[in-house]
Structure formats: C-alpha cells, structure tokens
C-alpha cells in the first residue's frame, strides 16, 4: 500500500523512476546468480584441480581464495572468469606455495548487482 492505496507493481515502478516506466529497483543479479556464473566458467576437472577456500560476493566485487596445482591453472581460471560480462577487472594477487599446492587470491571488480 502506498499513501493508503493498493498499487500494482507497474504503478510502483512508474512512480519510483525518473522517466516513468523503466528500470526495476531490484538488483540485476543476486550473489547466487554470480556464483552460478562463476561455476559455469570454471574449467573441467580434467584441466584444473581447484579447491575454493573462501569466496565473498558483494555488490561491487568478488574475492576468491583457493588452491590449485600449478600457476598455469590460476591463469586458466582467470582467463575464463574474464569471460563473465559483468566482471570489469579480474586481478590476481600473490601466489604462495603450500606443500604441493599453490594458494591464490583473485579480486574481481563486478557490476553485476
């Protein structure tokens, strides 16, 4: 109810946008949508051994920390993630060796939400 009157979705959207009819106040994508998009871009098990340790998704960026076997696998992951339309910049942080694995951190500027 708005101002004591029931309104349809279209009426609310028209009242809340500068030009009248137009954009929704809802985000373009949810964190779950972004997670699904990332998952769809990860190379197959035959190409990469990936263990995600931490993933944080917010309205401006995505942070991913994980482990792979080789630095080339990190490069492969970065290349695939760059294919996501709403990811503006995929930055690779420092790589550390822990036993036989390489620990990596990615910071991704996102305009998805």
ROPAZA-850344 format. One record per residue (C-alpha): y, x, z; residue in three letters. Coordinates in steps of 0.2 Angstrom, whole numbers, padded with zeros to 4 digits, always signed. Layout:
BEGIN
YXZala;...
This chain:
BEGIN
+0000+0000+0000unk;+0017+0006-0005unk;+0033-0002+0003unk;+0021-0016+0009unk;+0014-0020-0008unk;-0003-0016-0016unk;-0001-0005-0031unk;-0013+0001-0044unk;-0017+0019-0047unk;-0007+0019-0063unk;+0008+0012-0054unk;+0007+0025-0041unk;+0006+0039-0054unk;+0021+0032-0063unk;+0031+0031-0048unk;+0027+0049-0042unk;+0030+0058-0058unk;+0047+0063-0065unk;+0044+0057-0083unk;+0035+0041-0078unk;+0017+0041-0085unk;+0009+0058-0084unk;+0001+0071-0073unk;-0010+0067-0058unk;-0006+0073-0041unk;-0024+0079-0039unk;-0029+0097-0042unk;-0036+0101-0060unk;-0052+0109-0052unk;-0060+0110-0034unk;-0067+0125-0026unk;-0084+0118-0031unk;-0079+0117-0049unk;-0073+0135-0049unk;-0090+0140-0040unk;-0100+0131-0054unk;-0089+0140-0067unk;-0092+0157-0059unk;-0111+0154-0058unk;-0112+0149-0076unk;-0104+0166-0081unk;-0115+0177-0071unk;-0127+0187-0082unk;-0145+0183-0081unk;-0157+0191-0068unk;-0164+0202-0082unk;-0147+0210-0084unk;-0140+0211-0067unk;-0146+0211-0049unk;-0132+0203-0040unk;-0130+0199-0021unk;-0114+0190-0016unk;-0110+0194+0002unk;-0093+0184+0003unk;-0083+0173-0009unk;-0067+0165-0004unk;-0059+0152-0016unk;-0041+0146-0013unk;-0028+0138-0024unk;-0021+0155-0030unk;-0035+0167-0030unk;-0054+0170-0029unk;-0061+0185-0019unk;-0079+0191-0021unk;-0088+0204-0012unk;-0106+0209-0016unk;-0119+0221-0021unk;-0126+0227-0037unk;-0137+0242-0043unk;-0125+0251-0054unk;-0107+0252-0058unk;-0111+0245-0076unk;-0117+0229-0068unk;-0100+0227-0060unk;-0092+0230-0077unk;-0103+0217-0085unk;-0099+0204-0071unk;-0080+0207-0073unk;-0081+0205-0092unk;-0090+0188-0090unk;-0078+0182-0077unk;-0063+0186-0088unk;-0070+0173-0100unk;-0065+0159-0087unk;-0050+0151-0095unk;-0040+0148-0078unk;-0043+0166-0072unk;-0027+0176-0076unk;-0032+0193-0070unk;-0049+0200-0063unk;-0046+0216-0053unk;-0059+0227-0047unk;-0057+0235-0031unk;-0066+0251-0023unk;-0084+0253-0026unk;-0094+0260-0011unk;-0112+0266-0011unk;-0124+0259+0002unk;-0141+0265+0000unk;-0147+0262-0017unk;-0134+0248-0020unk;-0116+0248-0025unk;-0104+0237-0015unk;-0089+0230-0024unk;-0074+0219-0022unk;-0066+0208-0035unk;-0049+0199-0033unk;-0045+0186-0046unk;-0029+0178-0049unk;-0033+0160-0053unk;-0023+0145-0060unk;-0037+0133-0059unk;-0031+0121-0045unk;
